[in-house]
Amino acid sequence: MVRARGLGTQLVVAALLFSAASAIAANSNPIRPFDVQYIVEPLPASDQLRVSIALGNGHDLVKEVTLKFDAKRFSQLKANAGLSIGQGSAVWVPTGSAPSLSYLVKVTHRKDQDSYNARMTPKWALFRGDKVFPGIKARLKKGARSRATMRFKMPADWTNVDAGYLRRQDDSFLIDNPERHFDRPVGWIIAGQVGTRRDQLGLTEVSVAAPKGDPLDRMDALTFINFAWPTIESAFGKTPPKILIAGAGDPMWRGGLSASNSLFLHSERPLVSENATSTLLHELTHVVTRIRGKERSDWIAEGIAEFYSIELSYRAGGMTETRYAAVHQDLRQWGKPVTSLRGDHSTGPQTARAVQLLKAVDTEIRTRTKGKKDLDDVTRILRAGRKVSTADFIKACETVAGGKLDALTTPLLR
């Protein structure tokens, strides 16, 4: 018994020593934060934003910042020191006690001859952060990671601003992307004389915003999202901390466009179309899953988004079995001429055909697993990979199903 107690003591001591060594190893490269503040001042008279990027506490952790930008839209780049400007790029070596950089950037941008995908008027502005904040590649000291915020300096008659980020008590937005060490604001941003309706849905704050007087019915959209939200959480799992739905009418592009933690929806787009698909649920699927196709596999992202634009509504009780079958029959007819799903940009008929392939995959997985698994499980795997190929999709399906699927032995995927 004495020996046993002695051995036990030795094991406890060894375990404690191992834990201490592990803690030391884990802390040998601790995160060292540095502050970044993006300050945005809309200038409606010139259709521009004046932006400054200021480094605060811990700025000495930033060795060098390379900025990539559209030289046709960006101008007057300057810094208090250490800036070298090239054609469409600049290198900034922050120096001094309060390093900062500023520039002007044009907002309004045409998507095509008749519509815009970014616009500034005397009363409001709607644009994507990744189009007005330069692409950033930074050389940092070991362990450095930004604590970034975005704050607006508004014209006197502009009353509101919203983005796909949580708002702090000082009215700035907390910019946090775990995948980046030097955060920058991306996704849709709307500012000006803007009306907003918001709700806390589970772990996610959902905000619907549009210019005051715009035809977008914010409460209709928010009510519809509330209705569908339990099915979104059930299908995809964890949802973002904040999602912004920003709307505006003509001459903005008459569709939906997703981005990081946010989406644009034309104010006159129906929440559910006559064919029973939903642009809003389609784009929300993009926002939550963030799945993108690679290697000529755009059909995956577009097919999944369209599949769930039907499926989420159906699961929530938004359509009968008869309507559900009719929707899929219509898509089956639309996609019938398609012989291949592969391509960099999925067309309408390709997306319709992709939905039918996904429906077949879902049915076969349910049968193979006796109802324990379905396409939701595949989507969660693809979500973790973000950019996925057709080969990745097939592998994920086979992993969930426990073997090869008949539905995937098709020339559509070649």
Secondary structure, 3 states (H helix, E strand, C coil): CHHHHHHHHHHHHHHHHHHHHHHHHHCCCCCEEEEEEEEEEEEHHHCEEEEEEEECCCHHHEEEEEEECCCCCEEEEEECCCEEECCCEEEECCCCCCCEEEEEEECCEEEECCEEEEEECCCEEEEEHHHHCCEEEEEECCCEEEEEEEEECCCCCCCEEEECCCECCCCCEEECCCCCCCCCCCCEEEEECEEEEEEEECCEEEEEEEECCCCCCHHHHHHHHHHHHHHHHHHHCCCCCEEEEEEECCCECCCEEEECCEEEEECCCCCCCCCCCCHHHHHHHHHHHCCEECCCEHHHHHHHHHHHHHHHHHHCCCCCHHHHHHHHHHHHHHHCCCCCCCECCCCHHHHHHHHHHHHHHHHHHHHHCCCCCCHHHHHHHHHHHCEECHHHHHHHHHHHHCCCCHHHCCHHHC
